[in-house]
Structures are given as C-alpha cells and as structure tokens.
Amino acid sequence: MNNTFTSVPKARNRIRICRMTANYTQKELAYLLGLPATTISRWENGSRIPGVKYAVGLSVATNRLVDEIFRDFRNEWVEKINQRVKTLDKGRKNSTITINDDKK
C-alpha cells in the first residue's frame, strides 16, 4: 500500500507563507517553538513535516488553524481511508463504513 503523500509541496509552501504573513524569520519562529532554525528550514523545503506537537505550536504562533495549514494532508487521508474502507467492507457482511469529508 502506498503511504507517500503528494501534499508535501503544498504544506511546505503554506508553512512558509504562514510564517512570513506572521512577520517571523525562520530563526524567530524556531525560537518561539523551542527548535533550531534548521528544523523550520526543513519543514519549508519539504524534507521534514512537523509532528502534532509542533503543528499545533506553528498554528498558535502564526494564528492559523492546524487544518488550514495542513488541509491537503487531510484531503489525501480522506481518499486513502475511503479506499481502505472499501477493502474492509468487502470482507464484512451487513456492515458499511463511510468517511465523510465535510471539511472541503
């Protein structure tokens, strides 16, 4: 099963835009989050993705919702989960699972 995400380029650009809109340098944002500036650089160049703890910190520091910053990952997860649910449903009798994406 393919676990790669095509959303990384979109998320990295959104992280950079959120940081710049909040008027922070990479070094300043890193200081606020208690991280080295190289970590912010890695997020923005797509070689790393923030974990939940730092995604929340990023959202607080830039005054953006986590879902706003990482919405493309959510959309991809909805697609992946729905595909996997179909596989589960094939093995079930009288039961269907549906994942709704009301966030689009």
C-alpha positions as CSV (number, residue, x, y, z in Angstrom):
1,M,0.0,0.0,0.0
2,N,1.4,3.4,-1.0
3,N,1.9,5.7,2.0
4,T,3.5,8.6,0.2
5,F,1.8,12.0,0.2
6,T,1.7,14.4,-2.7
7,S,0.7,17.2,-0.3
8,V,4.2,17.9,1.0
9,P,4.9,20.6,-1.6
10,K,1.7,22.4,-0.8
11,A,2.2,22.1,3.0
12,R,5.8,23.4,2.9
13,N,4.7,26.4,0.9
14,R,1.8,27.0,3.3
15,I,4.2,26.8,6.3
16,R,6.5,29.4,4.7
17,I,3.6,31.7,3.8
18,C,2.1,31.4,7.3
19,R,5.5,32.3,8.8
20,M,6.1,35.2,6.5
21,T,2.5,36.5,7.0
22,A,3.1,36.5,10.7
23,N,6.3,38.5,10.1
24,Y,8.7,35.9,11.5
25,T,12.0,34.9,10.2
26,Q,12.8,31.2,10.4
27,K,15.1,31.9,13.4
28,E,12.3,33.8,15.2
29,L,9.7,31.1,14.6
30,A,12.2,28.5,15.7
31,Y,12.9,30.4,18.9
32,L,9.1,30.6,19.7
33,L,8.7,26.9,19.2
34,G,11.9,26.0,21.0
35,L,13.6,24.4,17.9
36,P,16.7,25.0,15.9
37,A,16.2,27.2,12.8
38,T,17.3,24.3,10.7
39,T,14.1,22.5,11.6
40,I,11.9,25.3,10.2
41,S,14.1,25.3,7.1
42,R,13.5,21.5,6.7
43,W,9.7,22.0,7.1
44,E,9.8,24.7,4.4
45,N,11.9,22.7,2.0
46,G,9.8,19.6,2.4
47,S,12.4,17.3,3.9
48,R,10.5,17.1,7.2
49,I,6.9,17.5,8.3
50,P,6.1,18.8,11.8
51,G,4.7,16.4,14.3
52,V,1.4,17.1,16.1
53,K,3.0,19.0,18.9
54,Y,4.8,21.4,16.6
55,A,2.0,21.6,14.1
56,V,-0.2,23.0,17.0
57,G,2.6,25.3,18.1
58,L,3.0,26.5,14.5
59,S,-0.7,27.2,14.3
60,V,-0.6,29.2,17.5
61,A,2.5,31.2,16.6
62,T,1.1,32.1,13.1
63,N,-2.5,32.5,14.3
64,R,-3.8,29.8,11.8
65,L,-5.8,26.7,12.3
66,V,-3.8,23.4,12.0
67,D,-6.4,22.2,9.4
68,E,-5.8,25.4,7.4
69,I,-2.0,24.8,7.3
70,F,-2.2,21.0,6.6
71,R,-5.6,20.7,4.8
72,D,-4.1,19.0,1.8
73,F,-2.9,16.1,4.0
74,R,-6.5,15.8,5.4
75,N,-7.9,15.6,1.8
76,E,-5.4,12.9,1.0
77,W,-6.2,10.9,4.2
78,V,-9.9,11.1,3.3
79,E,-9.1,9.5,0.0
80,K,-6.8,6.8,1.4
81,I,-9.2,5.9,4.2
82,N,-12.1,5.7,1.9
83,Q,-10.1,3.3,-0.4
84,R,-9.2,1.2,2.6
85,V,-12.7,1.2,3.9
86,K,-13.9,-0.4,0.6
87,T,-11.4,-3.2,1.2
88,L,-12.7,-3.7,4.7
89,D,-16.3,-3.6,3.5
90,K,-15.6,-6.4,1.1
91,G,-14.8,-8.8,4.0
92,R,-17.8,-7.7,6.1
93,K,-21.4,-8.8,5.9
94,N,-24.3,-6.3,6.5
95,S,-21.9,-3.5,7.6
96,T,-20.6,-0.5,5.7
97,I,-18.3,2.2,6.9
98,T,-18.4,5.7,5.4
99,I,-15.9,8.5,6.0
100,N,-17.4,11.9,5.1
101,D,-15.3,14.8,4.2
102,D,-17.3,17.8,5.3
103,K,-14.2,20.0,5.7
104,K,-13.5,20.6,1.9
